[in-house]
Amino acid sequence: MPLMEPVDAEFFETAPERRTFVLDLPVSPERVWRGLTATNPLWWCRLMSSVEYTSPRPFGVGTTRRASVLGVLRLRERFFRWEEGRRQTFTVDGANLPVFRRFGEDYLVEPAGGGCRFTWTFAYEPGVRAGRVGAALNDRVFASLAADTRRHFRG
């Protein structure tokens, strides 16, 4: 699997492309956190073919995960920020397709109004050949993940 350039926390402010979804959910922060750290996290997202942690518990900084999107794009992820019960941030170390040059995600879970606020941020630098079609596809994928998450936790 080809390597990608890593990202750090600053990249979420400086990335050429960023998408943030703020989801106010009627469930506890603990419930959302359990979903993010489950054996099969994000299982409710229709476009995610699979997501699995490849590090043993307890999870923390350095934890690794594999993900597959639409059964086509395979990613190798490494968490560089882990605030138990509140926040996770990862960089994608490798991908089988040159869709991105750099890519990271940040999950922030906070109590809010009797439920929680889940802020999901995608930060990336497109691959050389991504173009306008790639940007539109990324936007649809990210929006689908957020919509599925909202639907799942409103259940």
C-alpha positions as CSV (number, residue, x, y, z in Angstrom):
1,M,0.0,0.0,0.0
2,P,1.6,3.3,-1.0
3,L,2.5,5.7,1.8
4,M,0.9,9.1,2.2
5,E,2.3,12.2,3.8
6,P,1.2,12.4,7.5
7,V,-0.9,15.2,9.0
8,D,-0.7,16.8,12.4
9,A,-3.2,18.8,14.5
10,E,-2.3,22.1,12.7
11,F,-3.3,20.5,9.4
12,F,-6.9,20.8,10.4
13,E,-6.5,24.6,10.3
14,T,-4.3,24.8,7.2
15,A,-5.4,22.0,4.9
16,P,-6.3,23.0,1.3
17,E,-9.7,21.2,1.8
18,R,-11.7,20.9,5.0
19,R,-15.2,19.7,5.7
20,T,-16.8,19.9,9.1
21,F,-20.1,18.5,10.2
22,V,-21.6,19.5,13.5
23,L,-24.2,16.9,14.6
24,D,-26.4,17.6,17.7
25,L,-27.5,14.2,18.7
26,P,-30.1,13.2,21.3
27,V,-27.9,10.6,22.9
28,S,-25.2,10.7,25.6
29,P,-21.6,11.4,24.7
30,E,-20.7,8.0,26.1
31,R,-23.0,6.3,23.6
32,V,-21.4,8.1,20.6
33,W,-17.9,7.3,22.0
34,R,-18.8,3.6,22.3
35,G,-19.8,3.6,18.7
36,L,-16.5,5.2,17.6
37,T,-14.4,2.7,19.6
38,A,-16.5,-0.4,19.0
39,T,-15.0,-3.5,17.4
40,N,-16.6,-2.4,14.1
41,P,-16.8,1.4,14.4
42,L,-18.9,3.4,12.0
43,W,-20.8,0.2,10.9
44,W,-23.9,2.4,10.4
45,C,-22.3,4.3,7.6
46,R,-23.5,2.8,4.3
47,L,-20.4,3.8,2.3
48,M,-17.9,2.2,4.8
49,S,-17.4,-1.3,3.6
50,S,-15.4,-2.0,6.8
51,V,-13.5,-0.3,9.6
52,E,-11.5,-2.2,12.1
53,Y,-8.9,-1.4,14.8
54,T,-5.7,-3.3,14.3
55,S,-4.2,-2.4,17.6
56,P,-5.1,-4.1,20.9
57,R,-7.1,-2.4,23.6
58,P,-6.7,-0.1,25.4
59,F,-6.7,2.4,22.5
60,G,-4.7,5.6,22.7
61,V,-2.1,7.6,20.8
62,G,-0.5,5.2,18.2
63,T,-3.6,3.1,17.8
64,T,-4.0,1.9,14.2
65,R,-7.1,1.1,12.1
66,R,-7.9,-0.1,8.6
67,A,-10.9,1.2,6.6
68,S,-12.5,0.5,3.3
69,V,-14.7,2.9,1.5
70,L,-17.1,1.5,-1.1
71,G,-15.1,-1.6,-1.2
72,V,-12.6,0.2,-3.4
73,L,-10.5,2.7,-1.4
74,R,-8.5,1.0,1.4
75,L,-6.9,3.2,4.1
76,R,-4.4,2.6,6.9
77,E,-5.0,5.0,9.8
78,R,-2.9,6.0,12.8
79,F,-4.3,8.0,15.7
80,F,-2.1,10.8,17.0
81,R,-4.5,12.4,19.4
82,W,-6.7,10.4,21.8
83,E,-8.5,12.0,24.7
84,E,-10.5,9.1,26.1
85,G,-14.3,9.7,25.9
86,R,-13.9,13.1,24.1
87,R,-11.6,13.3,21.1
88,Q,-9.8,11.2,18.5
89,T,-7.7,12.4,15.6
90,F,-5.9,10.3,13.0
91,T,-3.8,10.6,9.9
92,V,-4.0,8.2,7.0
93,D,-0.6,6.6,6.6
94,G,-1.3,4.7,3.4
95,A,-4.0,4.2,0.7
96,N,-4.3,1.9,-2.2
97,L,-5.5,4.7,-4.6
98,P,-3.9,8.1,-5.1
99,V,-7.1,10.0,-4.2
100,F,-5.3,12.0,-1.5
101,R,-1.8,13.3,-0.9
102,R,-2.6,13.9,2.8
103,F,-5.8,13.1,4.8
104,G,-6.9,13.2,8.4
105,E,-10.1,13.1,10.5
106,D,-11.0,14.5,13.8
107,Y,-13.8,13.4,16.1
108,L,-14.9,15.6,18.9
109,V,-17.7,14.5,21.3
110,E,-19.1,17.0,23.8
111,P,-22.1,17.1,26.1
112,A,-24.7,19.5,24.8
113,G,-28.4,20.2,25.6
114,G,-29.3,16.9,27.2
115,G,-27.5,14.9,24.5
116,C,-24.2,15.6,22.7
117,R,-22.6,17.5,19.9
118,F,-20.4,15.4,17.6
119,T,-18.1,17.5,15.5
120,W,-16.6,15.5,12.6
121,T,-13.9,17.2,10.6
122,F,-12.2,15.9,7.4
123,A,-9.0,17.7,6.3
124,Y,-7.1,16.7,3.2
125,E,-4.9,17.6,0.3
126,P,-6.2,16.0,-2.9
127,G,-4.1,13.7,-5.0
128,V,-2.6,15.1,-8.2
129,R,-5.4,13.8,-10.4
130,A,-8.4,14.3,-8.1
131,G,-9.8,17.3,-10.0
132,R,-13.4,18.7,-9.8
133,V,-15.0,15.3,-10.1
134,G,-12.9,14.0,-7.1
135,A,-13.9,17.0,-5.0
136,A,-17.6,16.5,-5.7
137,L,-17.3,12.8,-4.9
138,N,-15.5,13.6,-1.6
139,D,-18.2,16.0,-0.6
140,R,-20.9,13.4,-1.3
141,V,-19.1,10.7,0.6
142,F,-18.5,13.0,3.7
143,A,-22.1,14.2,3.7
144,S,-23.3,10.6,3.5
145,L,-21.2,9.6,6.5
146,A,-22.6,12.5,8.5
147,A,-26.2,11.8,7.4
148,D,-25.9,8.1,8.3
149,T,-24.4,9.0,11.7
150,R,-27.2,11.5,12.4
151,R,-29.8,8.9,11.4
152,H,-28.2,6.1,13.4
153,F,-28.1,8.1,16.7
154,R,-31.6,9.5,16.3
155,G,-32.7,5.9,15.7
